[in-house]
Amino acid sequence: MRDLRLPAYLPQMGSVSPMSSPCVTPDLQTAAEVIDLSSRVVTQGLRQLSTTGGADKHQVLAYDLAHAASAVETARSLLDYGSKGDHEGLIACAFTADMAHELMTKLIGRETLWGLEANSLSATLPFITVYRDPEFIASLADIQGPRHLDDDFEMVQDTFRSFTDKVISPRAEHVHRYNEDVPEEIISGLAEMGAFGLSVPAEYGGFSEGGQGEYMAMVVATEELSRGSLGIGGSLITRPEILTRALVKGGTEAQKQEWLPKLATAEVMVAVAVTEPDYGSDVAGMKVTAVPATGPEGQAGYVINGVKTWCTFAGRADVLMLLARTDPDRSKTHRGLSLFIVPKPRGDAHGFEFTQNVRDDGSVGKMEGRPIDTIGYRGMHSYEIALENWWVPASNLIGEEGGLGKGFYYQMEGFENGRLQTAARAVGVMQAAYEAAYDYAHNRTVFGNNVAEYQLTQVKLGRMAVLIQAGRQFGYEVAKLMAKGEGTTEASMVKAYVCKAAEWVAREAMQIHGGYGYAEEYSVSRLYVDARVLSIFEGADETLCLKVIARRLLDNIQ
């Protein structure tokens, strides 16, 4: 096994303490060494996993490795950010120490399972001692650090933040408490701003010129919208984006001309119908079928039968992006699935039922949507949708005849970026929770002191600030990778790490509010229940870690 020790000079840091030093300065060289050691520890764990039965046999190890690898890559992405100023460097060091500490807790008592010796991370202790010191973390509570966006993206941030503050935030609490729909003025307002055309190529009426700008603009806009509300802001542009990318990847020219301009202007709003009640993320077992059938005047098409669930926004949506089995041979698994654009009328948020009589044989198609009540993420509404002989023309099969059996791969084109967007949504929710907690702490007095004056509060706010900036900067890095056609694994990593961090941030923000955090009159209660869904949708955390991240990491070391 490789020597996993850090350079000998590191233990000398043990004499340095922020408690005895007037200030702590960044040490990015040592941070890079800590990240390198942590990466080698993870790699050794992956080698051990690959030789002892793999992720299916050792799920706990695989899950821990996936999250550890995600945290390591988050820390690595901060090194460049940390080089841009002293405060940025302190954030990078603080997160690196936090990452190494969490990795150590995963490893203790399970060293043999990882194929490591005890104390394999002991060389990081002096660094952790300095950059996890409570006084040091408390010193980060008031300043989150600059984002270092280019001017174009600063303008995107300012534009969407202004819209969020003026239009979304004032409506967020009412929609959440009364489980209402996304207000139409939000949809129309975002359409006027071009939000739904950020990923639609310019030649089809959108604003995408390709490259880094497309992905960065989407991440920045999504964070700002989610900061106002996850349920009526942050998720609105995700579903059109998923269908857009599927069409760009596999659609015919006629399909692109037909649908992309409508998506860019919000003339057509989209819901995604992929998950099924019995299979969840296991799309290979899908039962919903699409069978060839003629429509009016002998028009070629398909009838769709089966049940989809967790179809978010399906009531208001004009079309479903629906994945169905077109090949009855189940041994083909993913290769037997095709992707359809399924038009539908707009329905009521609290349930809908439609009939369709377009076939010459007089048969009637039915579509019924049953709402699924949720504790948070309200406004979009999720549904279980039953389809019975619902007919769609063959021209609505993405790729038409050439798209048969390729639906899973077209869908994944959008889902990979959907994970990056979900990470940006998580950052937006965390930012809102931090702001709420910071404001409350500075305006509330307990036991004769302002809540913000207590060290425990300061340390919580300081760690929040570090986690938020780390997630934000890793998201920016993944956006740059995806613009180059790379970064699919990193997109899953940033989703896994940041969404889990959002739960901690929202929970501690609620805790800082004390009893009022549990009251609906404060927005932090909404942020808490909204944060909880982030590790569930767009790929449940366990599935994402075991079936995507761990497997891809194992492939890379074999």
N, C-alpha and C positions, 0 to 999 in steps of 0.2 A: 504494500500500500504506500502511496506517495506520502512524503513528509508534509503534514498539514500545519506545521508550526509557522507562526509569523516571525519576522525578523527579530533578532535579539534585543534591539533597542526598545521595543514596545513595552516590556515590563517596567522600564524606567519611568513610564508615565504614571505609575502607581503613586508617585510622590506628589503628583499634581492634583489639586482638588479645587473646584470652583468655590468651595466654602472658604478656602484660605487664600485664593487668588483674587485680585481685584476684578478680573474679567477673564472670560474664557475666549480663546481665539480658535478659529477653524483649523483643523488639521486634516486636509483632504487627502494627503499622501497616506496617512494611517487609515483613514476611512476606506480608501481604495484597497489597502491591504486586508482590512477586515472583510470587505465585500468579496475579495478574491478567495480568502480562506473559507468564508461561508459558502461560496459557490462550489469550492472543491469538496466540502462536506456534503453538500446536496448531491454532487456528482457521484461521490462514493456511495451514498444511499441508493441512488438510482442503479448503480452497478450491482449492488447487493440485491436490490429488488428484481433485476433482470435475471439473476442466476438462481433465485429461490422461489420462482413460481409466478412472478409478475403481479400486475395491479389487481387482477381479479381474485387472486389468492390472498394477497396482503393489502387489503383495502385501506386499513388505517395508515400503514406506512406510505402507500401511494398518495393518499389524501394529504398527509403531512408534508410529503415531498413536493407536491404540487403547490401548496400554499407557501412553503419555504422558498421554492424557486421563484414564485411570483414576488415575494417580498425582496428577495435578492435583486431581481431585475428592476424592481421599483427603486431600490437604493442605488443601483448602478446608473439609472437614468438621472439621478440627482447630482452626480458628480460634475457634469457640465454646468448645471444650474448653480451649484455651489461655488464654482470658479468666478462667478459674475459679481461677487461682493461679499463682504464679511457676514452680513446677516444671512444671505443665501447659503454661505458656507456653514454657518451654525445650524441651519435647518437641515442641510445634507448630513452633517455629523450626528445631529440628534436622531434623525430617522435611521441612519446606519446603526447606531447603538441600539435603538429600539428593535430593529430587525434582528441583530445578532442576539439580543436578549431573548426574543421570542424563539429563535432557532435553538438556542441553548435549552429552553424549557421543553421543546419538542424532543430534544435528544436525550436529556437526562433520564436514566433508567432504561433506555431503549438503544443504547450504543451498539449492542450486539446485533440487534435487528437491522441497524443501519450499516453494519460492517465496520464499525469504528471502535477505537479505544476510548476509555473514559477520559474526560477532560480534553477532548479534541478541540474544544473552542476556548480553552482556558487562557490562551494568549490574547484573546479579545477583552479580557476582564478589565485591564487598565483603561482601555478606550471607553468601555461601557461605564466604568466608574465615573469618568469625567462627564460624559455626554448624556448620562441618565440621572445625574445629580439633581435632586428636586429644585434646588435654587436656580440651577441653570435652565431647566425646563420651564420654571416659572417665569424666567426672564424673557421667554419667547411668547408669552400670552398676549401681548398687546400689538405685536407687529407680525402680520402673516408673510410679509415679504412680497416684492413685486413679481408679476407673472412673466415679465420679459417677452411680451408679445410684439410682433412687428406692428407697424403703424396700421396696416390694413386690418389686422385682426383686433387691434385695440378699438378700431371703429366698429367692427362687428360686435365686440363686447359691449361698447357704449350703446349701440342701437338696440340690442336685445335687452340690455339691462333697463333701459328707459321704458321700453314697451312692457317689460315685466312689472316694473314698479307702478306704472300708470294703469295697466289693464288687467294683468293676471293676479298680482298679489291682493288687490282689493276684493277680488271675487273668490279667492281660494278657500277661505274658511267657510263661507256660506255653502259653496258646492260640496265641500267635504261633510259638513254637519247634516245637510239635508239630502245627500246622495243624489245630487242633480246632475244634469248634463254639462258638458263643456259649453260655455256660452258661445253663441254663434259669432259674436263680435271678436272673440279671440281667434277663431278660425279665419274669419275674413281679414282681420288685422294682420295676422301672420302671412296670409296669402299676398296681401298688398306689399308686405316687406320682402317678398320673394323667398320666405323660409322653406316652402315646400319644393322649391326649385334649386336648392343648393347643390344637389347631386345629379340633377337632370342636365345632360349636356346642352350647351348653348344652342346647338343646331335644332334642338327640339323644344325650344322655348324656356329653357332653364338658365342657370347662372354658372354651371360647372364648366371650367376650361381644363379640367383634369389636373393632376399633380397635387402637390401638398396643400394648396389653398382650399381645395374642395373638402378635404378631410379636416383640416384645422378649423375652417369656418363652421363646420357641422359640430365639432366638439365644443367650440367656444359658445355657439348659439345654444346648444343643448344644456350646457351648464347654467347659463343665465336663465333660461326658461324654467329649469328645474328648481332653481333657487326660489322662484316665485311659487311654484306648485308642481309636484310630480304628476298629479292627476289631471290637471287641465293645462299644463304647459310643457313640461319636459318630454312627454311621450308623443306629442301630436305629430312631430315631424319624423318619427322613427318608422312608422308603418309605410308611409309613402316611399321612404328611402329604401326599405327592403324590397318592395315591388319594383322600384326604379332600377335597382342594381340587378335584379333578376331579369328584367327586360333588356337592359344594356348588355348583359352577359349572353342571354339566349334567345331574345325575341327576334322575330323577323323584322325587316324594315317597315313593313306595313303596320305591325303591332307597335313599333316605336313611334311611328307617325300618329297613330291613333291614340295611344294612351299617355305617352310622356308629357305632351303639352297640357293634358287635362290634370295630370298629377302635379305639374309645376304650379298651376293656378288654383289648386284645391277644388276645381270643378268636380273632380272625383276624389273622394276620401276612401281610405283603405283599411280593412281589418285583415289580420293574418289568421288563417284557419289551417293549422298544422297538427297540433296536439289532439290526441284522442283519449277518451276516458280510461281505456284499459292499458294504454301504452305510454302515455307521457312523452318522455324524450326518446323512447325507443321507436323511432319512425319505421324501422324495418318490419315491425309487426302490424302496421296500419291495416285497418279493415275497410275504410271508406273507399268505394270503388267508383270509377268512371268508365262507363261502357258505351261503345258507339251506338248511336240512335239518331234517326232522322228527325228533323224538326219541320217547321212550316215550309211548304212548297218543296219538300224533299231535301231541305238543307242539311248537310252533314253536321253532326254534333255528338255530344255525349250526354248521358243521364248520370247524375251523381246520387249515390245512396250511402247513408251512414251518418255517424254522429261525430262532431268535432267539439272540443271543449277549450276553455280559456281563450276564447276569441274576443280579445279586447277591442272595444270601440265598434263592435259589429252592428249595434243598433243604428248608430248614426252613419256608418260607412255606406258608400255607394257600391263597392265591390268587395268581394272576399278574394284574397290570394290563397287558393286552396290546393293543398297537396293531396293527391288521390292515387290509388293503385289502378294502373291501366293494364298491367300484365298479371293475370291470375296465378302465374307461377311464382309462389312465394319464395322459392329458393333463390330468386334473383334479388331479394331484399330491396336495397336502395335502388337498384337498377330497374325495378318494376314500377317506379313512382313517377308521376308527371304533375306539372304545375299548371293550374288553371286560373284565369281571371273570371270570377263568377259575379255578374251584375245582380243587384238586389235593390228593392226599394228601401228608403230610409224608414227605420222603425222607431218605436217608442223605447226609451231607455229601460223601462221596467218590463220588457218582454214584447215579442212581436210574432206574428204568424202571417205568412204570405202564401198565396196559391198562384199557380202559373199554368196557363192552358195555351201552349204555343205549338203543340205537336199535332200533326194531321190525324193521328189515330184517336184523338180525343182524350188521351190520358192527362191527368192533372198532376203537376209537380207541386210539392209542398216544402216550405222552409219555416221552421219554428225555432225561435230563439228564447231560451230560458235564462234570465239573469242569475248570476252567481254573486250573492252578497259577500262583500269583503270588508275587513276591518279598516282598510286604508286604500290608497290609490283609487279614490273615487272621482267620478267625473267621466272617465273613459268608459267604465262599466265593462265587465267581462260576461260572456255568455257560453252556454252549451247550445250548440246549433244542430238540430236534426234535419237532414235533407232526405226527401223521398222523391225519386224520379225528377229531380231538378235538372232541367235541360240547359246546356250551354252550347253555343256554336263551336265547331272545330277551330274556327279562327281565334278562339279565346284560349286554346292550348298554347302556352308559351313555347315558341319555336315551331308551332304547328306539328306537322308529321315528324320533322327533324328533332322535335323536343320530347318525343315519346321516350320514357324511361330516364330522362335527364332532370326531372323536376327537383330531386333532392339536391343536386349539385347547383342548380340555379338558385334554389332557396338559400343554400349555404353561402352563396355570394353576398346575399344581403345580411344574413345572420352574423357573419364574422364582424362586419361593421356595426351591426346592432349591438354586439357586446361592447365595442368601444364606446358607442353612444350611451349604453347603460352605465358604464364607468363614469362618463361625463355627467349623467343624471345623478349618480351617487355623489359626485363632487359638489354638484349644485345643492343637493339636500344637506350635505355636511356643512357647506358654507352658510346656508340659512340657519342651521341649528347652532353653529358657532356664533353667528351674529345675534341670534335670539338670546343665547346664554350669556354672551358678553354684555349685552345691553341690560339684561335683568340683574346680573351680578353687580353692575356698577350703579344700580338704582335701588338696591334692596339692602336694608340694614338688619342684621341678626346679632343678638348678644352685644349690641353696642358698636359693632363694626360693620362696615360695608362688606357684603359678601365677596366682592372682588379683592379685598385685602387679605383674605385667608390664603395661606400657602396651598392648601389642597385645591381650592378653586383655581388658583393661578396655574398649578401644574396640569390640571385638567384642560384648561383653556390653551396652555402651551402645547400639550400633546395634540389637541385638536388642530391647532394651526399647522403643526408639522405634518400630520397625516393628510390634511387637506392639500397642502402644497405638494406633497409627495405624489398623491394620486393625480393631481392636476398635471404635474410635469411629466409623469409617466404616460398619461393620456396624450400629451402633446408629442412625446417621442413615438408612441405607437401610431399616431396619425401620420407622422413623417414616414414611418416604415411602410404603412399601408399604401401611401401615395406612390411608393416605388414597387408595389406588388408584393411586398413582404409583410411580416408582422402578424400573420394569422394566429400563431401561438401566443405572441405577446398580447394580442387583443383579448384572448381568453384569460391570460394572466392578470391583466389590469382589471378586467371585470371581476375575477375571483377575489383579488386582494382588496380593491377599493370598496366593493359592495359590502364585504364583511367589516371593513373599517367603519363604514357609514353607520352600521348598527351601534358600534361603540360610541361614536361621536354623538349620535342622536340620543342614545340612552343617557350619557353623561350630561348632555345639554338639558334634558328633562330633569335629571337629578339636581342640577344646579338651581333649577326653579323650585325645588322642594315640592310641597303639596300643590302649588299652582301648576306645576308641570303635568299633573294628572288631570287638570281641569281643561275643558275644551275651550275656555275663553283665551287660552294662550296657544299660539301656533305650534309650540314645540310638541304638543301632544299629537298633532297631525303629522309632524315631521318624523316622530318616532314610529308610528304605525306605517308610514310610507316607506321609511328606511328598511323596514323588515321585509318588504317584498323584493328588494333589489337582489338578494341572493337566491331568489326563487325563480323569477322570470328570466327570459332570454338565456335559458340554460341553468337549471338548478345547480347549486354550488357543488354538490356531491357528484352529479353526472359530469359537470364541466371538469372537475379535478381528475376524476377517475378515467373517464372515457376520452377526454380531449387532451388536457395538459400533461398528465402522467404518461399517457401513451406516446404523445409526440416527443416528450423528453426521452423516453426509453428508446424510441426510434433513432434519436440523434446520437446516442452513445453506443449503439450496436454496430 
